[in-house]
Amino acid sequence: MFPKRWFVLSVVCLAAAVSAAAYCITPGCPLPVFGQGDLQIFWNGSGELSLAWPEADSCAEYQVSVRSSSQHFEERCTDTRASFSGLFDGERLRVAVRAVSEGENLFGMVRQVKSWKTLKASVSPVEVSALTLEGTIEPGNVWLSWNGTQGKRYEICAIEDGISYPVASTRGKALTLRFGAELEYPSSDQPFDVVVREGFSGKGYTLYGPPSNRLSLKRSDLMNDRLFLTWEETEPWHYTLLWSEARGDSYKLQQWRNGGWETIFSMDSGPQSVSYDVGRVGSGSLQRYRLASEDRAGNELYAEEISFYADVSPVYAAVWPVTDLTCYAAPNTAQPQGSIPAGTTLCVLEESGEWFQVRYQDEYVYIDKRFCLINLPEYLGDYCAYDITNSYASAFKVHDRPLAQITRQPLPGFEHVQTKGGFLVPCLYPCAEKLLDAAKAAIADGNRLKIYEAFRPQQASDFLYETASKQMELPALLEDAEGNAADPVTGERVDLSTGLPPEPEEEDTEQTDSETAEPEEDAAGSPGTQRIPVDPNPPERPEAPEPAENSQTDSAEPQPVPDTYLKIMAGNRRLTLDDFLGSGISGHSQGTALDITLEELDSGAELAMQSRMHDLSWHSTTYQNNDHAKRLADYLTAAGMSGTASEWWHFQDNSVLGILPADAGLAEGVSPFGLVRDSQGWRCRTDRGTFAKNTIVTVDEIPYTVDEDGYLID
């Protein structure tokens, strides 16, 4: 019997223990633990007390108790602050704070779990006089001073919802509050109230004496007028604008576009609105922004401007192989993937050492970047200005004498160079890298390189040479202020597009079907452009007539013989057309030569040289260089390029000639037509520079479907 009783008793005890454990255990409810710190006790006088304490992890609420010899106050709260009133001044107080969490035990009953640690303090309210606080406010700073004793501890406390919390401490009688760096600025609708208290330390607590008078700080009083606008590159070619908070109720951000400021964003002022994500910008693009602070009525209070050039990168720029290029699946591999024909429009996806990654016939391959023409506006961006006059009205003259079928005419091979977005300006990539150094040097002096010509197809060079050479011994045409050309012998008007007298105007004003017809659409669905046809074999103008015998009396003055182009070109020097133009493969057709001048960076006005651009005469020789032309030469030669004696504007990168194949160079002009990439996806650019939309296009023998937004549906 005895063993049986013990067994039954043991079972009962075990069951009771298990039940007790099930009652006490609350799974998923961790024990609350206080963070580091002491109790903060703020004695406000007149029986008022405020408490603050460190936050506890996993806490649902706090149990706060304040006891004196005659009173007991308790409060439950979820915040780490509490206030009590009705206390008797001078009584010793015992303060306790415990953290509590809630959870269900194994029986499903709700139970409370209390922290092991209780924050306790036993204090006697101090008998000190309240201090007198004075402050001087200036933008961003508040200078505080009070009547105290040097060496005592003083706490600067902010007041929020009637409860104090310390923001700064000192043992002196003065202190500076710095906003923006150490403290957040107050909101526009909520002032920042501060007081100073004397501080006392005890075991597990800090006691703060009665508060001084309040100093109320308004946001508008603390704000600076300065915005300190700046920028940072958050990732490659992605930029963010940053500024400091300033006086005002809102900010207006503007960007310089099309010769004026355009508002791109408006926002209310506040700590959350001191930055703006510009996003991805074009390589080498000049970014100009203006930020203004405004009052509620929209009046500007202060404004600042900032400008910077984006980093330069070939990624997403158009390139054209200057010779047939072998392509590879990876850089520095010996196994070729095929060949890409010279002049094919490609888009750079990656630069890796001496290689460009491109997409060709739906394959991602690598090609030698040294043999690629790159589009300068997409690579150098705004580091240079561009005016490719050969695409719409060439500037070639012999000093001030126009050349028939050349001057103010579009040249063959430049049909697709002028696009909706500007110009295509191809240049061999190694040469373009040197050009960047020269462009930066010019900008540092307040100037900018302006490019009139880079790549010139061989067909254009041949046309220029052959057409001009046929006119060298002819009397040079005259040109009036309106640009009208006339024969110097007969005085008759000359049509520069033909070299012949203008056709008589038709009286019949009815339009033909061809004149009223809509322009045809190109292969990518964009309208084609109408261009003036150029005759590669212009009709020869007649020689100046010889004076007839006995046509003058002895007393008549002899008629002057008009100057020929060659005479004007040479002056009193041994210069010929070959000193200015050549046919066949040249630096221009290989993309290693450029025709460049200088303009003022701010105004865009061209600097005066000793002659005009593309003046095919002795006036352009470099031994006559003026100061501006000398400065231009300094920029380019310092970057590793060479000039030529007959043209102040011509510079060439001769260092690449040793690596180019002998037959490198393009006979025909380039086109923007092809696949291009941006941060959103692939697009098809037409030969006008627009983008195909909602159609099917064929690029490099591969058909692609383009959606309504202009992106390929792969």
Secondary structure as GFF3:
##gff-version 3
##sequence-region A 1 714
A	DSSP	alpha_helix	2	24	.	.	.	ID=ss1
A	DSSP	beta_strand	33	34	.	.	.	ID=ss2
A	DSSP	beta_strand	39	45	.	.	.	ID=ss3
A	DSSP	beta_strand	48	52	.	.	.	ID=ss4
A	DSSP	beta_strand	56	57	.	.	.	ID=ss5
A	DSSP	beta_strand	61	67	.	.	.	ID=ss6
A	DSSP	beta_strand	72	77	.	.	.	ID=ss7
A	DSSP	beta_strand	81	84	.	.	.	ID=ss8
A	DSSP	beta_strand	93	104	.	.	.	ID=ss9
A	DSSP	beta_strand	110	123	.	.	.	ID=ss10
A	DSSP	beta_strand	133	138	.	.	.	ID=ss11
A	DSSP	beta_strand	141	146	.	.	.	ID=ss12
A	DSSP	beta_strand	154	160	.	.	.	ID=ss13
A	DSSP	beta_strand	163	170	.	.	.	ID=ss14
A	DSSP	beta_strand	174	178	.	.	.	ID=ss15
A	DSSP	beta_strand	192	202	.	.	.	ID=ss16
A	DSSP	beta_strand	205	208	.	.	.	ID=ss17
A	DSSP	beta_strand	215	217	.	.	.	ID=ss18
A	DSSP	alpha_helix	219	222	.	.	.	ID=ss19
A	DSSP	beta_strand	230	235	.	.	.	ID=ss20
A	DSSP	beta_strand	238	242	.	.	.	ID=ss21
A	DSSP	beta_strand	250	257	.	.	.	ID=ss22
A	DSSP	beta_strand	260	268	.	.	.	ID=ss23
A	DSSP	beta_strand	275	280	.	.	.	ID=ss24
A	DSSP	beta_strand	286	294	.	.	.	ID=ss25
A	DSSP	beta_strand	300	309	.	.	.	ID=ss26
A	DSSP	beta_strand	318	321	.	.	.	ID=ss27
A	DSSP	beta_strand	325	328	.	.	.	ID=ss28
A	DSSP	beta_strand	336	340	.	.	.	ID=ss29
A	DSSP	beta_strand	346	347	.	.	.	ID=ss30
A	DSSP	beta_strand	350	352	.	.	.	ID=ss31
A	DSSP	beta_strand	355	360	.	.	.	ID=ss32
A	DSSP	beta_strand	363	368	.	.	.	ID=ss33
A	DSSP	three_ten_helix	369	371	.	.	.	ID=ss34
A	DSSP	beta_strand	372	375	.	.	.	ID=ss35
A	DSSP	alpha_helix	376	379	.	.	.	ID=ss36
A	DSSP	three_ten_helix	381	383	.	.	.	ID=ss37
A	DSSP	beta_strand	384	386	.	.	.	ID=ss38
A	DSSP	three_ten_helix	389	391	.	.	.	ID=ss39
A	DSSP	beta_strand	397	398	.	.	.	ID=ss40
A	DSSP	beta_strand	401	402	.	.	.	ID=ss41
A	DSSP	beta_strand	418	419	.	.	.	ID=ss42
A	DSSP	beta_strand	422	423	.	.	.	ID=ss43
A	DSSP	beta_strand	426	428	.	.	.	ID=ss44
A	DSSP	alpha_helix	429	444	.	.	.	ID=ss45
A	DSSP	beta_strand	447	453	.	.	.	ID=ss46
A	DSSP	alpha_helix	458	469	.	.	.	ID=ss47
A	DSSP	beta_strand	478	479	.	.	.	ID=ss48
A	DSSP	beta_strand	485	486	.	.	.	ID=ss49
A	DSSP	beta_strand	493	494	.	.	.	ID=ss50
A	DSSP	alpha_helix	513	516	.	.	.	ID=ss51
A	DSSP	alpha_helix	565	570	.	.	.	ID=ss52
A	DSSP	three_ten_helix	577	579	.	.	.	ID=ss53
A	DSSP	alpha_helix	587	590	.	.	.	ID=ss54
A	DSSP	beta_strand	593	600	.	.	.	ID=ss55
A	DSSP	three_ten_helix	618	620	.	.	.	ID=ss56
A	DSSP	three_ten_helix	622	624	.	.	.	ID=ss57
A	DSSP	alpha_helix	627	638	.	.	.	ID=ss58
A	DSSP	beta_strand	642	644	.	.	.	ID=ss59
A	DSSP	beta_strand	647	652	.	.	.	ID=ss60
A	DSSP	three_ten_helix	654	656	.	.	.	ID=ss61
A	DSSP	beta_strand	674	677	.	.	.	ID=ss62
A	DSSP	beta_strand	682	685	.	.	.	ID=ss63
A	DSSP	beta_strand	695	699	.	.	.	ID=ss64
A	DSSP	beta_strand	702	706	.	.	.	ID=ss65
###
